[in-house]
């Protein structure tokens, strides 16, 4: 049993929780809680740690036995030190990052993509991953300056979608948008200068939705690379919605159109 906060493995967990650089170098991140542990594909699990208290409950021992994963027991105090949450659930795992290439996100006629530029709130990004899975999107493209997907808060916000939603980090969004266009994917930028409402275009063909930074929206040069500008109608004095909410509106409109098209066949 690990009973010291100076233990090398515990120190490694703390570094993975706190530093994006450590996560990038090791290509690994930390997940916490029984649900996230259960959601994690066995092939991505590297190391599992449980607290003494966790093992006192029969259902927790069953969870571990069902997973077939080897685990290390940690004293309750040391586990709290390693945990990133205020109320640790008693189980955490070091997980290898999923890896995808650009073409893994393309699904032929069913390609539906979310393209994100410089999103900075980890809760927003995690929620977008979760919403994208629910709306049947084929993948998410992020600019290199988007907040770290594997930060603890973002991982928690995905509620497991981080394992199931393919993603790609683009060094140059305009170049990526050109590649999408060459692959037959029509791009729509959420933009105040849009001439069309969000529900007017036909999203039953391959498409991508561009959502910009929470405070500044899309950069002019990025928006200019999109095929079409679209906007969401606003009442009151609002100019825009939360980035995650706006993304959800576009994604579910595409899903609605796809469902309607399938039901009419």
Rosetta silent file (secondary structure, phi, psi, omega in degrees, C-alpha in Angstrom):
SEQUENCE: XXXXXXXXXXXXXXXXXXXXXXXXXXXXXXXXXXXXXXXXXXXXXXXXXXXXXXXXXXXXXXXXXXXXXXXXXXXXXXXXXXXXXXXXXXXXXXXXXXXXXXXXXXXXXXXXXXXXXXXXXXXXXXXXXXXXXXXXXXXXXXXXXXXXXXXXXXXXXXXXXXXXXXXXXXXXXXXXXXXXXXXXXXXXXXXXXXXXXXXXXXXXXXXXXXXXXXXXXXXXXXXXXXXXXXXXXXXXXXXXXXXXXXXXXXXXXXXXXXXXXXXXX
SCORE:     score description
SCORE:     0.000 S_00000001
   1 L     0.000  138.491  177.440    0.000    0.000    0.000 S_00000001
   2 E   -84.463  124.706 -175.399    1.215    3.498   -0.831 S_00000001
   3 L  -129.718   14.547 -179.547    1.256    5.598    2.334 S_00000001
   4 L  -132.484  136.509  177.333    3.511    8.537    1.485 S_00000001
   5 L   -71.893  -11.834  178.334    2.872   11.643   -0.597 S_00000001
   6 L   -85.742   -5.400  179.041    6.542   11.486   -1.588 S_00000001
   7 L   -56.632  136.814 -175.042    5.962    8.241   -3.455 S_00000001
   8 H   -59.818  -37.889  179.728    7.111    8.634   -7.047 S_00000001
   9 H   -66.809  -40.707  179.133    3.821    7.372   -8.490 S_00000001
  10 H   -65.846  -42.005  177.732    1.787    9.809   -6.384 S_00000001
  11 H   -62.212  -36.978  177.785    4.037   12.677   -7.386 S_00000001
  12 H   -65.007  -39.924  177.934    3.541   11.654  -11.007 S_00000001
  13 H   -62.314  -44.745  179.800   -0.253   11.733  -10.616 S_00000001
  14 H   -59.950  -42.077  179.418   -0.100   15.221   -9.105 S_00000001
  15 H   -64.827  -41.504  178.368    2.029   16.429  -12.034 S_00000001
  16 H   -63.609  -36.363  178.571   -0.390   14.958  -14.566 S_00000001
  17 H   -69.827  -36.484 -170.813   -3.288   16.696  -12.845 S_00000001
  18 H   -94.121  -28.332 -168.607   -1.583   20.059  -12.630 S_00000001
  19 L  -123.181  120.297  177.220    0.582   20.400  -15.727 S_00000001
  20 H   -62.895  -33.471 -179.659   -0.439   20.187  -19.373 S_00000001
  21 H   -61.421  -42.684  178.774    3.232   19.825  -20.281 S_00000001
  22 H   -63.380  -39.967  178.616    3.511   16.624  -18.248 S_00000001
  23 H   -64.174  -43.203 -179.868    0.392   15.261  -19.945 S_00000001
  24 H   -64.391  -42.621 -176.788    1.756   16.083  -23.407 S_00000001
  25 H   -66.529  -40.061 -177.498    5.149   14.543  -22.705 S_00000001
  26 H   -91.354   -9.226 -176.311    3.737   11.304  -21.303 S_00000001
  27 L    53.616   43.314 -177.419    0.699   11.216  -23.614 S_00000001
  28 E  -145.926  160.404  178.684   -1.352   10.358  -20.535 S_00000001
  29 E  -149.086  176.120 -175.903   -3.917   11.938  -18.210 S_00000001
  30 E  -114.284  135.638  171.387   -5.821   11.180  -15.009 S_00000001
  31 E  -117.870  147.385 -179.154   -9.476   10.201  -14.626 S_00000001
  32 E  -129.175  150.637  175.546  -11.293   10.039  -11.300 S_00000001
  33 L    96.452  153.494 -176.799  -14.431    8.396  -10.007 S_00000001
  34 H   -63.236  -39.421 -177.284  -16.175    5.081  -10.540 S_00000001
  35 H   -65.536  -48.905 -179.185  -18.152    6.252  -13.595 S_00000001
  36 H   -64.951  -35.501  176.842  -15.150    7.578  -15.506 S_00000001
  37 H   -63.502  -44.997 -179.682  -13.166    4.487  -14.568 S_00000001
  38 H   -64.968  -30.895 -179.231  -15.957    2.238  -15.852 S_00000001
  39 H   -75.665  -23.215 -172.895  -16.162    4.272  -19.079 S_00000001
  40 L   -70.454  124.331  176.062  -12.422    3.969  -19.780 S_00000001
  41 L   -59.455  135.774 -177.102  -11.546    1.371  -22.453 S_00000001
  42 H   -55.868  -32.593 -178.643   -9.349   -1.298  -20.921 S_00000001
  43 H   -68.898  -14.782  179.713   -6.747   -0.838  -23.625 S_00000001
  44 H   -98.132  -13.433 -178.838   -6.117    2.741  -22.498 S_00000001
  45 E   -69.052  129.487  175.592   -5.701    2.009  -18.777 S_00000001
  46 E  -105.590  -49.794  179.099   -2.112    2.307  -17.602 S_00000001
  47 E  -146.740  144.164 -179.385   -2.380    2.307  -13.794 S_00000001
  48 E  -123.530  137.899 -179.367   -5.286    2.205  -11.332 S_00000001
  49 E  -129.993  136.309  177.520   -5.260    3.470   -7.737 S_00000001
  50 E  -131.161  151.373  177.846   -7.886    3.007   -5.033 S_00000001
  51 E   -84.564  161.377  176.431   -8.192    4.273   -1.470 S_00000001
  52 L   -56.635  -44.373 -177.389   -8.534    2.024    1.555 S_00000001
  53 H   -62.112  -37.062 -178.540  -12.078    3.314    2.077 S_00000001
  54 H   -58.413  -38.677 -176.202  -13.042    2.489   -1.520 S_00000001
  55 H   -74.958   -8.906 -179.394  -12.336   -1.188   -0.972 S_00000001
  56 H   -73.604  -20.231 -177.150  -14.710   -1.364    2.002 S_00000001
  57 L   -96.843  132.684 -176.804  -17.762   -1.381   -0.295 S_00000001
  58 H   -60.382  -42.203 -177.201  -18.731   -4.597   -2.040 S_00000001
  59 H   -63.561  -30.125  178.460  -19.928   -2.865   -5.224 S_00000001
  60 H   -71.758  -39.505  177.125  -16.526   -1.212   -5.589 S_00000001
  61 H   -65.716  -36.398  177.278  -14.694   -4.510   -5.311 S_00000001
  62 H   -63.957  -41.863  178.571  -17.081   -5.945   -7.914 S_00000001
  63 H   -57.766  -45.648 -179.657  -16.297   -3.010  -10.219 S_00000001
  64 H   -65.796  -42.445  179.923  -12.589   -3.718   -9.965 S_00000001
  65 H   -64.205  -40.093 -179.829  -13.031   -7.442  -10.483 S_00000001
  66 H   -64.680  -36.562 -178.846  -15.251   -6.852  -13.519 S_00000001
  67 H   -71.398  -28.625 -177.675  -12.673   -4.549  -15.097 S_00000001
  68 L    73.782    8.843 -176.540   -9.915   -7.106  -14.643 S_00000001
  69 L   -84.101  142.564  170.722   -7.473   -4.253  -14.021 S_00000001
  70 L   -73.904  148.977 -178.995   -4.580   -4.487  -11.591 S_00000001
  71 L  -144.228  160.184  178.471   -4.661   -1.758   -8.976 S_00000001
  72 E  -113.676  132.836  177.651   -2.599   -0.193   -6.226 S_00000001
  73 E   -86.789  138.917 -177.242   -4.087    0.580   -2.805 S_00000001
  74 E  -128.072  139.475  177.235   -3.392    4.040   -1.391 S_00000001
  75 L   -60.297  151.448 -175.452   -3.982    5.328    2.120 S_00000001
  76 H   -57.536  -41.485 -178.750   -6.983    7.663    2.352 S_00000001
  77 H   -65.839  -42.069  179.943   -4.843   10.692    3.209 S_00000001
  78 H   -69.936  -36.623  177.856   -2.427   10.158    0.349 S_00000001
  79 H   -61.615  -43.551  178.318   -5.300    9.522   -2.066 S_00000001
  80 H   -60.417  -36.952  178.342   -6.850   12.885   -1.093 S_00000001
  81 H   -64.593  -39.785 -177.544   -3.481   14.521   -1.761 S_00000001
  82 H   -77.513  -26.652 -174.877   -3.297   12.989   -5.246 S_00000001
  83 L   -70.450  148.619  176.648   -6.918   13.713   -6.142 S_00000001
  84 L   -95.434   -5.158 -176.653   -7.935   16.821   -8.078 S_00000001
  85 L  -102.315  155.632  179.313  -11.465   16.859   -6.625 S_00000001
  86 L   -70.140  -31.190  178.919  -12.722   18.300   -3.344 S_00000001
  87 L  -126.257   83.443 -176.730  -14.544   15.084   -2.462 S_00000001
  88 L   -58.049  140.737  179.486  -12.503   12.179   -3.849 S_00000001
  89 L   -89.410   -6.242  174.462  -14.484    9.067   -4.795 S_00000001
  90 L    95.818    2.833  176.149  -11.627    6.743   -3.968 S_00000001
  91 E  -143.605  134.586  174.519  -10.590    5.567   -7.423 S_00000001
  92 E  -145.500  160.356 -178.538   -8.447    7.165  -10.102 S_00000001
  93 E  -142.665  145.111  169.460   -6.532    5.929  -13.109 S_00000001
  94 E   -90.232  126.128 -170.566   -3.692    7.053  -15.317 S_00000001
  95 E  -124.826  138.866  176.075   -4.971    6.705  -18.870 S_00000001
  96 E   -74.822  138.146 -178.973   -3.244    6.788  -22.230 S_00000001
  97 L   -66.620  135.108  171.027   -4.540    9.512  -24.552 S_00000001
  98 L   -63.623  147.935 -179.348   -6.702    8.380  -27.479 S_00000001
  99 L  -125.628  134.961  178.267   -5.026    9.189  -30.801 S_00000001
 100 L  -137.915  155.965  171.392   -6.729   10.105  -34.098 S_00000001
 101 L  -106.997  168.616 -177.757   -5.711   11.403  -37.484 S_00000001
 102 H   -53.746  -45.493 -174.348   -7.526   13.979  -39.608 S_00000001
 103 H   -75.258  -11.091  175.244   -9.192   11.397  -41.840 S_00000001
 104 H   -67.787  -19.077 -177.073  -10.510    9.460  -38.843 S_00000001
 105 H   -89.028  -11.149 -176.630  -13.084   12.258  -38.452 S_00000001
 106 L   -93.513  128.808 -177.231  -14.479   11.958  -41.964 S_00000001
 107 L  -124.767   40.278  179.522  -17.420    9.589  -42.424 S_00000001
 108 H    62.142 -131.752 -178.067  -18.368   10.145  -46.049 S_00000001
 109 H   -67.754  -16.011 -179.385  -21.886   11.501  -46.444 S_00000001
 110 H   -98.017   16.848  177.656  -22.407   11.324  -42.676 S_00000001
 111 L   -68.960  119.282  175.564  -19.530   13.687  -41.887 S_00000001
 112 E  -136.767  113.998 -172.346  -20.693   16.238  -39.301 S_00000001
 113 E  -120.905  148.686  170.249  -17.903   18.190  -37.626 S_00000001
 114 E  -109.524  127.134 -179.551  -17.505   20.807  -34.932 S_00000001
 115 E  -115.576  120.033 -172.358  -14.538   23.141  -35.508 S_00000001
 116 E  -115.256  130.398  178.588  -13.421   25.126  -32.462 S_00000001
 117 L  -111.646  113.158  170.532  -11.107   28.119  -32.403 S_00000001
 118 L    57.469   35.218  172.555   -9.327   28.996  -29.145 S_00000001
 119 L   -61.162  132.999 -173.494  -12.029   27.816  -26.730 S_00000001
 120 L  -114.298  -16.507 -179.018  -10.630   28.597  -23.275 S_00000001
 121 L   -92.055  117.867 -177.858  -13.105   27.282  -20.738 S_00000001
 122 H   -61.565  -33.241  177.001  -12.489   23.589  -19.959 S_00000001
 123 H   -65.308  -40.300  176.623  -16.100   23.128  -18.865 S_00000001
 124 H   -60.692  -48.813 -176.928  -17.285   24.526  -22.201 S_00000001
 125 H   -63.320  -44.786  179.409  -15.000   22.236  -24.180 S_00000001
 126 H   -61.979  -40.068  178.651  -15.970   19.157  -22.195 S_00000001
 127 H   -65.296  -37.379  178.265  -19.654   19.962  -22.589 S_00000001
 128 H   -64.405  -38.692  176.495  -19.218   20.369  -26.348 S_00000001
 129 H   -62.323  -43.823 -179.535  -17.671   16.901  -26.550 S_00000001
 130 H   -64.008  -43.932  179.869  -20.590   15.466  -24.611 S_00000001
 131 H   -66.550  -38.728 -179.932  -23.139   17.305  -26.772 S_00000001
 132 H   -61.613  -40.393  176.900  -21.352   16.285  -29.970 S_00000001
 133 H   -63.784  -44.540 -179.416  -21.670   12.633  -29.033 S_00000001
 134 H   -62.091  -33.111 -177.813  -25.353   13.080  -28.244 S_00000001
 135 L   -90.310    4.506  176.124  -25.988   14.797  -31.584 S_00000001
 136 L    73.451   28.105  178.543  -24.201   12.100  -33.565 S_00000001
 137 L   -70.202  154.986 -178.488  -21.307   14.244  -34.763 S_00000001
 138 L   -91.436  -13.837  178.427  -18.419   12.461  -36.471 S_00000001
 139 E   173.384  170.912  179.417  -15.642   14.462  -34.829 S_00000001
 140 E  -129.639  129.968  175.180  -14.268   17.680  -33.358 S_00000001
 141 E  -107.659  132.896 -178.478  -11.428   19.782  -34.746 S_00000001
 142 E  -124.216  143.071  172.041   -9.674   22.190  -32.354 S_00000001
 143 E   -69.454  157.961 -176.443   -7.159   24.959  -32.927 S_00000001
 144 L   -66.543  -17.771  179.248   -3.808   24.448  -31.215 S_00000001
 145 L   -95.324    8.677  174.015   -4.595   27.294  -28.786 S_00000001
 146 L   -70.241  148.479 -179.810   -7.752   25.632  -27.501 S_00000001
 147 L   -55.398  151.020 -176.854   -7.670   24.749  -23.798 S_00000001
 148 L   -61.452  117.772  179.001   -6.158   21.339  -22.973 S_00000001
 149 L   -59.541  -27.951 -173.071   -8.769   18.655  -23.562 S_00000001
 150 L   -98.846   14.311  172.403   -7.102   16.433  -20.977 S_00000001
 151 L   -67.989  149.109 -175.774   -7.174   18.848  -18.045 S_00000001
 152 H   -53.096  -43.951 -178.164   -9.054   17.323  -15.082 S_00000001
 153 H   -64.665  -40.667 -179.630  -12.007   19.727  -15.304 S_00000001
 154 H   -67.913  -43.391  178.834  -12.434   19.166  -19.027 S_00000001
 155 H   -57.945  -44.701  179.366  -12.174   15.391  -18.693 S_00000001
 156 H   -62.486  -39.999 -176.812  -14.897   15.413  -16.022 S_00000001
 157 H   -67.700  -24.389  179.575  -17.140   17.614  -18.159 S_00000001
 158 H   -72.538  -20.586 -179.821  -16.993   15.169  -21.075 S_00000001
 159 L    53.377   35.725  177.727  -18.675   12.488  -18.926 S_00000001
 160 L    99.220  -14.702 -179.302  -16.873    9.787  -20.917 S_00000001
 161 H   -65.046  -19.567  178.417  -17.365   11.279  -24.390 S_00000001
 162 H   -58.578  -25.172  179.764  -13.617   11.929  -24.507 S_00000001
 163 H   -86.794  -16.316 -170.819  -13.238    8.213  -25.293 S_00000001
 164 L  -118.795  -12.356 -179.068  -15.854    8.097  -28.035 S_00000001
 165 L  -103.428  107.787  179.731  -15.680   11.408  -29.895 S_00000001
 166 L   -59.294  144.391 -178.118  -12.797   11.496  -32.411 S_00000001
 167 E  -142.157  159.695 -179.558  -10.803   14.736  -32.329 S_00000001
 168 E  -146.719  133.480  177.772   -7.997   16.441  -34.187 S_00000001
 169 E   -99.316  121.189 -175.923   -5.817   19.404  -33.191 S_00000001
 170 E   -98.879  132.343  175.030   -5.092   21.694  -36.119 S_00000001
 171 L   -75.654  -29.487 -178.685   -1.965   23.849  -36.343 S_00000001
 172 L  -141.103  104.498 -175.034   -3.618   26.038  -38.988 S_00000001
 173 H   -62.196  -38.092 -179.007   -7.423   26.120  -39.097 S_00000001
 174 H   -63.669  -40.190  177.617   -7.632   27.737  -42.528 S_00000001
 175 H   -63.992  -40.306  178.991   -5.484   24.991  -44.040 S_00000001
 176 H   -65.050  -39.208  178.077   -7.658   22.399  -42.305 S_00000001
 177 H   -65.140  -35.503  176.138  -10.794   24.054  -43.652 S_00000001
 178 H   -65.890  -39.352  177.066   -9.336   23.917  -47.151 S_00000001
 179 H   -63.661  -38.583  177.575   -8.670   20.205  -46.656 S_00000001
 180 H   -63.900  -43.243  179.874  -12.267   19.770  -45.541 S_00000001
 181 H   -61.330  -40.948  178.767  -13.512   21.587  -48.620 S_00000001
 182 H   -66.318  -22.829  178.685  -11.387   19.346  -50.828 S_00000001
 183 L   -91.816    5.438  176.702  -13.003   16.378  -49.067 S_00000001
 184 L    86.623   19.048 -179.192  -16.477   17.671  -49.908 S_00000001
 185 L  -101.588  122.724 -179.945  -17.280   19.148  -46.487 S_00000001
 186 E   -88.599  129.173 -175.944  -19.134   22.501  -46.497 S_00000001
 187 E  -103.962  138.009 -179.833  -18.160   24.787  -43.599 S_00000001
 188 E  -121.381  124.922  179.244  -20.504   27.146  -41.752 S_00000001
 189 E   -98.843  127.847  172.844  -19.181   29.896  -39.484 S_00000001
 190 E   -73.011  111.965 -169.050  -21.310   31.096  -36.581 S_00000001
 191 L  -150.639  141.209 -179.214  -20.998   34.825  -37.255 S_00000001
 192 L   -64.395  -22.076  179.528  -22.909   38.029  -36.566 S_00000001
 193 L   -88.932    8.449  179.452  -22.596   38.964  -40.261 S_00000001
 194 L   -60.672  140.275  178.265  -24.412   35.833  -41.341 S_00000001
 195 L   -94.887  -15.217 -179.209  -27.155   36.341  -43.925 S_00000001
 196 E  -111.912  144.748  170.550  -28.830   33.023  -43.148 S_00000001
 197 E   -73.328  157.927 -174.357  -30.449   31.847  -39.934 S_00000001
 198 L   -59.185  -25.743 -175.651  -28.919   28.730  -38.423 S_00000001
 199 L   -99.139   10.401 -178.780  -31.840   26.508  -39.504 S_00000001
 200 L   -89.360  -38.075 -178.821  -31.956   27.569  -43.178 S_00000001
 201 L   -69.225  164.887  176.173  -29.026   25.669  -44.776 S_00000001
 202 L   -92.067  109.417 -179.416  -29.166   21.999  -45.692 S_00000001
 203 L   -98.599   12.650  179.943  -27.023   20.117  -43.174 S_00000001
 204 L   -81.120   -9.120  173.436  -27.848   16.655  -44.502 S_00000001
 205 L   -96.899  167.681 -179.439  -24.713   16.789  -46.644 S_00000001
 206 L   -55.122  129.276 -175.759  -21.196   16.703  -45.128 S_00000001
 207 E  -148.983  163.191  178.304  -20.742   19.847  -43.061 S_00000001
 208 E  -139.910  139.514 -179.873  -18.678   21.535  -40.366 S_00000001
 209 E  -110.633  125.293 -179.255  -19.663   24.224  -37.847 S_00000001
 210 E   -96.691  124.769  178.150  -17.108   26.839  -36.793 S_00000001
 211 E  -123.553  131.573 -175.587  -17.394   28.188  -33.250 S_00000001
 212 L   -96.562 -179.102  179.083  -15.039   30.868  -31.961 S_00000001
 213 E   -53.670  144.865 -175.424  -13.497   31.920  -28.680 S_00000001
 214 L   -55.073  -40.027 -175.748  -15.925   32.704  -25.829 S_00000001
 215 L   -93.952  -30.749 -171.548  -14.995   36.383  -25.633 S_00000001
 216 L  -114.477   -8.109 -177.120  -13.873   37.255  -29.152 S_00000001
 217 E    70.489 -160.071  178.838  -15.657   34.858  -31.464 S_00000001
 218 L   -76.273  143.462  171.753  -13.925   33.684  -34.629 S_00000001
 219 L   -66.290  149.240 -177.756  -10.863   35.529  -35.888 S_00000001
 220 H   -57.068  -42.700 -176.791  -11.561   37.417  -39.110 S_00000001
 221 H   -68.396  -29.704  177.936   -9.037   35.358  -41.069 S_00000001
 222 H   -75.047  -45.997  179.171  -10.577   32.106  -39.844 S_00000001
 223 H   -58.847  -36.601 -178.492  -14.142   33.172  -40.547 S_00000001
 224 L   -64.659  -20.286 -179.897  -13.074   34.235  -44.050 S_00000001
 225 L   -84.289   -8.961  179.446  -12.041   30.632  -44.749 S_00000001
 226 L   -77.810  156.342  179.019  -15.571   29.336  -44.119 S_00000001
 227 L   -77.751  -37.107 -173.678  -17.941   28.693  -47.005 S_00000001
 228 E  -144.392  140.186  173.025  -21.029   30.294  -45.425 S_00000001
 229 E   -94.924  135.904  175.143  -21.826   32.598  -42.488 S_00000001
 230 E  -134.970  157.565 -178.888  -24.882   31.722  -40.404 S_00000001
 231 E  -141.181  161.048  178.641  -26.329   33.231  -37.248 S_00000001
 232 L  -101.284  129.295 -179.735  -28.718   32.461  -34.436 S_00000001
 233 L   -63.080  144.289 -177.143  -31.631   34.901  -33.989 S_00000001
 234 L  -128.610  131.607  169.739  -31.497   36.970  -30.786 S_00000001
 235 L   -96.280  173.709  178.375  -34.212   38.716  -28.829 S_00000001
 236 L    65.430 -146.757 -176.663  -33.529   41.388  -26.211 S_00000001
 237 L  -105.724   11.870 -178.383  -30.128   43.093  -26.192 S_00000001
 238 L   -72.577  146.063  171.329  -27.969   40.016  -26.671 S_00000001
 239 L  -103.771  -30.499 -176.760  -25.409   39.805  -29.462 S_00000001
 240 L  -154.314  168.208  177.965  -24.336   36.224  -28.911 S_00000001
 241 L  -106.909  168.077  170.310  -24.782   33.088  -26.830 S_00000001
 242 L   -52.774  140.317 -175.816  -22.373   31.037  -24.760 S_00000001
 243 H   -57.520  -41.362 -179.908  -20.078   29.162  -27.167 S_00000001
 244 H   -65.899  -38.547  178.426  -21.170   25.773  -25.866 S_00000001
 245 H   -67.120  -44.889  179.273  -24.861   26.654  -26.198 S_00000001
 246 H   -60.203  -44.030  178.901  -24.370   27.981  -29.735 S_00000001
 247 H   -60.209  -41.747  179.937  -22.486   24.835  -30.719 S_00000001
 248 H   -62.644  -38.663  179.651  -25.285   22.700  -29.309 S_00000001
 249 H   -62.818  -46.108  178.946  -27.905   24.557  -31.329 S_00000001
 250 H   -64.440  -46.010 -176.763  -26.045   23.966  -34.601 S_00000001
 251 H   -63.291  -40.793 -178.207  -25.253   20.335  -33.845 S_00000001
 252 H   -77.966  -23.120  172.133  -28.794   19.445  -32.904 S_00000001
 253 H   -67.928  -40.713  176.744  -30.229   21.260  -35.915 S_00000001
 254 H   -63.272  -40.738  179.253  -28.020   19.056  -38.097 S_00000001
 255 H   -65.174  -40.630  178.792  -29.188   16.014  -36.147 S_00000001
 256 H   -61.364  -45.121 -179.459  -32.843   17.074  -36.527 S_00000001
 257 H   -64.554  -39.999  179.293  -32.438   17.443  -40.287 S_00000001
 258 H   -64.203  -42.956  178.518  -30.692   14.079  -40.562 S_00000001
 259 H   -63.449  -42.115  179.572  -33.446   12.338  -38.574 S_00000001
 260 H   -63.613  -39.552  179.983  -36.131   14.010  -40.710 S_00000001
 261 H   -66.081  -38.959 -179.698  -34.354   12.920  -43.890 S_00000001
 262 H   -67.778  -38.645 -176.689  -34.105    9.324  -42.672 S_00000001
 263 H   -72.808  -20.575 -178.547  -37.775    9.178  -41.669 S_00000001
 264 H   -87.211   -9.538 -178.921  -38.911   10.447  -45.071 S_00000001
 265 L   -76.584    0.000    0.000  -37.133    7.688  -46.969 S_00000001
